[in-house]
Amino acid sequence: MDDKESVERLWRSARFLPQSVRLLGTRYRALFLAYARQAFSTGQSRDVADAMAFIDFMFRQNRLGLLPPEQRALLHDKRELRRRFWLRRHGEAVSAVEKWRVLQWLNF
């Protein structure tokens, strides 16, 4: 994956991480590009999948010292996204599925 595509993913997923992006500031770009080297998103809701997987990536990084306000922002954005979407992992690929679509398929 080239840098141009990674930067496009960065800005598309930033729409779903308003508080996290604001608090991480300039570190967001470097951290997201590190995440983008490890995973790729698929499906209709690729931007959401990237946002959700990025949050998981941030909490798995032991060497990264997140400040308490940054942790709260990430958790807030994660809660907002999880209300509406499920994250699926398939090896390095991630995808997001809207919860109402799953219920629609099950005829609820």
C-alpha positions, -999 to 999 in steps of 0.1 A, spaced: 0 0 0 14 34 -9 15 64 13 -11 83 -7 -37 56 -1 -28 54 36 -32 92 40 -67 89 23 -76 62 48 -63 84 76 -86 114 67 -117 92 59 -115 74 92 -108 107 111 -144 117 106 -154 88 129 -129 97 156 -136 134 163 -124 135 200 -95 112 195 -81 131 165 -85 164 184 -66 152 214 -39 132 196 -32 162 174 -1 157 152 6 123 166 -26 110 150 -10 109 115 21 90 126 1 65 147 -25 59 120 1 53 94 17 27 117 -16 10 121 -22 12 83 10 -8 76 -4 -37 96 -40 -39 85 -63 -31 56 -101 -26 56 -127 -42 34 -164 -40 28 -189 -12 25 -180 6 58 -142 6 53 -137 39 70 -156 28 101 -136 -5 102 -104 15 100 -115 38 128 -125 9 151 -94 -12 144 -72 19 149 -87 23 184 -80 -13 192 -44 -8 178 -39 22 201 -48 2 233 -26 -27 223 5 -5 220 23 -10 253 52 13 244 28 42 237 20 63 267 -15 76 263 -25 104 286 -58 99 305 -77 125 284 -65 107 252 -77 73 267 -111 88 275 -114 103 240 -106 69 224 -130 51 247 -158 77 239 -153 73 201 -152 35 205 -185 35 224 -201 57 197 -190 34 169 -199 2 187 -234 14 192 -240 11 155 -213 -13 141 -196 -46 148 -159 -50 139 -149 -82 121 -114 -94 117 -101 -118 90 -64 -120 96 -50 -86 86 -83 -76 70 -109 -57 90 -145 -49 81 -174 -32 99 -210 -44 97 -240 -22 107 -260 -38 134 -294 -30 119 -284 -49 87 -277 -80 106 -311 -78 123 -327 -71 90 -311 -103 75 -325 -122 105 -360 -107 99 -362 -89 132 
